[in-house]
Amino acid sequence: MQYGDFTELAKFYGNRPGYSKAVLECLKNHVFHQVKEGKVADIGAGTGKLTENLQSLGLSGYAVEPNEAMRAEAKKNIGANQFVWSTGSAEASGLKDNCVQWVLMGSSFHWTDSAQAVKEFHRILVPGGFFTAIWNPRNIESSDLHKRIEEAVYSEVPDLKRVSSGKSVSTQEMEEKLLYGGYFKEILFMEAPHVEVMTKDRYMNTWRSVNDIQVQAGEEGFRRILEKIEQIIREYDEIEVPYLSRSWTVQSCKK
C-alpha cells in the first residue's frame, strides 16, 4: 500500500463519521452572508462523507474525486444526490472558471500540492468566494478508552508519524499554505467537538480505512494493531467516538 492510495480502503471508508454540523452551519452562514448563495465544490470528496453533510444543509454543486473506487462507493451509498460527481484533483479539478461560491476539502488538503491547489481554487471560485479545509480528528484526550487505543497503536509503531489527521495542524502552517501566492486572504479558524456512536464492526472498519498507519505499520503490524484494539473494546456493545472538527477558511482576492 502506498501513501494516499485509497483504492483498497474505499469499501471501509463509508464507515467514517461526517463532520460537525455546528461548524458547517456556522461556515455556511459566514460564506453566504458575504457572497450570493450558489454552488459549492467538494474536492477530494472520497466516498462523500462531507458531500452528504453539505446536502443536509440544502447545498448543491460538484463532488470531485480522483480515485475510481472511492467514487464508486459514493454512488452506491449516497441517495438523492444534489452533487454532480466527476474525476479530478485539487490541482486540476476539471471545473469551469468562476463556477462555485465555496470550495471545501474534507480530510484531504494534506495530500495536495498546496501551492497548485490554492491557485486552482482561486480559478474556479467566483470573485470573493471562499475555500475551507476541514479535518475530523478523534478527540483522544477527552476519553480514557481512546487514550488506551492510541497507546496500543504506538506500542506497535513507536515512531509513527501521521501524515495528517488534522489534530496537529496549526493556524500558522495553514496561513503559509492558504495565503501563498496572494490568491486568498483573511483566514478564519473554527472547531467544535462532536460524538459518533458506532457498533464495534463499524468502529473497526474506520480503522481499516486509515492509510498512513497501514503504510507505516506494514501488513503484519497493522493486523496486530487491529487485534489489540479488538481486545480493548471486547466488552463494549457500542463505541462512543469523540471527534473534533477543525477548519480553516479563506476568502478569494479575485475582483
Secondary structure, 3 states (H helix, E strand, C coil): CCCCCCCCCHHHHCCCCCCCHHHHHHHHHHHHHHCCCCCEEEECCCCCHHHHHHHHCCCCEEEECCCHHHHHHHHHHCCCCCEEEECCCCCCCCCCCCCEEEEEEECCHHHCCHHHHHHHHHHHEEEEEEEEEEECCECHHHCHHHHHHHHHHHHHCCCCCCCCCCCCCCHHHHHHHHCHHHCEEEEEEEEEEEEEEEEHHHHHHHHHCCHHHHHHHHHHHHHHHHHHHHHHCCCCCEEEEEEEEEEEEEEECCC
